Amino acid sequence: VQLQASGGGSVQAGGSLRLSCAASVRTFDTLAMGWFRQPPGKEREFVAGISGDASSYADSVKGRFTISRDDVKNTVYLQMNRLEPEDSAVYYCAAGPRYPPTRYWGQGTKVTVSS
């Protein structure tokens, strides 16, 4: 499984970004998908995950971020609204046969939020 993340960039606090992760796999619809992030100098942490129609979020992003998937396009998205400087990190897409999705990892995409 190969995962290609995109959509990172620089934005001011309060702004929005949408991350995308395209998967090269035939059985995308059977995979659990997720987003993790690693802030500078910190460990990687869970952000959001989706398996079938069920999704879950880290408390720090609930109400601001939305994860979704398009099983036709083999793509998972992370819509990030009301971004805060604390959201600055390298964001990683991940996938797996079951939850939590940590078996396969994409390259990171950097998000920088300025105050």
C-alpha positions as a Python dict, from the first residue, in 0.01 Angstrom:
ca = {
    (1, 'V'): (0, 0, 0),
    (2, 'Q'): (141, 335, -102),
    (3, 'L'): (3, 654, 44),
    (4, 'Q'): (59, 999, -103),
    (5, 'A'): (-33, 1292, 118),
    (6, 'S'): (-74, 1648, -4),
    (7, 'G'): (-235, 1977, 86),
    (8, 'G'): (-7, 2111, 356),
    (9, 'G'): (102, 2470, 363),
    (10, 'S'): (115, 2789, 564),
    (11, 'V'): (-195, 2962, 693),
    (12, 'Q'): (-285, 3219, 953),
    (13, 'A'): (-463, 3127, 1271),
    (14, 'G'): (-835, 3087, 1209),
    (15, 'G'): (-781, 2971, 855),
    (16, 'S'): (-850, 2637, 690),
    (17, 'L'): (-664, 2371, 498),
    (18, 'R'): (-766, 2041, 347),
    (19, 'L'): (-525, 1753, 339),
    (20, 'S'): (-562, 1467, 95),
    (21, 'C'): (-413, 1120, 94),
    (22, 'A'): (-436, 902, -214),
    (23, 'A'): (-385, 529, -172),
    (24, 'S'): (-262, 294, -440),
    (25, 'V'): (-446, -20, -341),
    (26, 'R'): (-737, -215, -488),
    (27, 'T'): (-902, -282, -153),
    (28, 'F'): (-912, 76, -27),
    (29, 'D'): (-1268, 43, 97),
    (30, 'T'): (-1164, -232, 338),
    (31, 'L'): (-891, -25, 502),
    (32, 'A'): (-909, 184, 813),
    (33, 'M'): (-752, 524, 744),
    (34, 'G'): (-613, 788, 970),
    (35, 'W'): (-417, 1106, 1015),
    (36, 'F'): (-141, 1156, 1266),
    (37, 'R'): (81, 1455, 1326),
    (38, 'Q'): (419, 1531, 1474),
    (39, 'P'): (473, 1882, 1609),
    (40, 'P'): (829, 2012, 1621),
    (41, 'G'): (1022, 1846, 1901),
    (42, 'K'): (731, 1624, 2002),
    (43, 'E'): (616, 1271, 1943),
    (44, 'R'): (375, 1168, 1673),
    (45, 'E'): (12, 1180, 1787),
    (46, 'F'): (-322, 1061, 1660),
    (47, 'V'): (-543, 1324, 1497),
    (48, 'A'): (-836, 1145, 1333),
    (49, 'G'): (-935, 808, 1198),
    (50, 'I'): (-1208, 654, 991),
    (51, 'S'): (-1317, 295, 943),
    (52, 'G'): (-1623, 239, 730),
    (53, 'D'): (-1868, 507, 838),
    (54, 'A'): (-1724, 546, 1187),
    (55, 'S'): (-1477, 820, 1271),
    (56, 'S'): (-1292, 935, 1578),
    (57, 'Y'): (-1088, 1240, 1672),
    (58, 'A'): (-832, 1358, 1919),
    (59, 'D'): (-991, 1586, 2177),
    (60, 'S'): (-771, 1873, 2062),
    (61, 'V'): (-927, 1879, 1714),
    (62, 'K'): (-1289, 1779, 1781),
    (63, 'G'): (-1530, 2025, 1629),
    (64, 'R'): (-1259, 2178, 1408),
    (65, 'F'): (-1132, 1890, 1194),
    (66, 'T'): (-1333, 1647, 982),
    (67, 'I'): (-1204, 1325, 831),
    (68, 'S'): (-1377, 1179, 527),
    (69, 'R'): (-1309, 925, 258),
    (70, 'D'): (-1395, 869, -106),
    (71, 'D'): (-1378, 499, -179),
    (72, 'V'): (-1411, 563, -554),
    (73, 'K'): (-1109, 792, -561),
    (74, 'N'): (-919, 587, -301),
    (75, 'T'): (-862, 905, -108),
    (76, 'V'): (-901, 1017, 250),
    (77, 'Y'): (-931, 1382, 344),
    (78, 'L'): (-876, 1590, 653),
    (79, 'Q'): (-1062, 1920, 652),
    (80, 'M'): (-903, 2147, 909),
    (81, 'N'): (-1091, 2458, 1015),
    (82, 'R'): (-1020, 2725, 1275),
    (83, 'L'): (-655, 2632, 1272),
    (84, 'E'): (-442, 2726, 1568),
    (85, 'P'): (-65, 2769, 1597),
    (86, 'E'): (-65, 2450, 1808),
    (87, 'D'): (-182, 2260, 1499),
    (88, 'S'): (152, 2326, 1330),
    (89, 'A'): (310, 1989, 1258),
    (90, 'V'): (402, 1741, 993),
    (91, 'Y'): (85, 1549, 915),
    (92, 'Y'): (104, 1183, 818),
    (93, 'C'): (-154, 968, 648),
    (94, 'A'): (-179, 608, 769),
    (95, 'A'): (-372, 297, 679),
    (96, 'G'): (-428, -50, 811),
    (97, 'P'): (-652, -355, 790),
    (98, 'R'): (-807, -267, 1125),
    (99, 'Y'): (-835, 17, 1370),
    (100, 'P'): (-613, 192, 1465),
    (101, 'P'): (-459, 229, 1120),
    (102, 'T'): (-85, 215, 1177),
    (103, 'R'): (48, -46, 937),
    (104, 'Y'): (116, 169, 634),
    (105, 'W'): (245, 524, 636),
    (106, 'G'): (269, 797, 378),
    (107, 'Q'): (524, 1074, 364),
    (108, 'G'): (440, 1374, 574),
    (109, 'T'): (296, 1704, 464),
    (110, 'K'): (385, 2010, 666),
    (111, 'V'): (128, 2246, 811),
    (112, 'T'): (235, 2577, 958),
    (113, 'V'): (-13, 2802, 1136),
    (114, 'S'): (102, 3151, 1223),
    (115, 'S'): (-57, 3367, 1490),
}
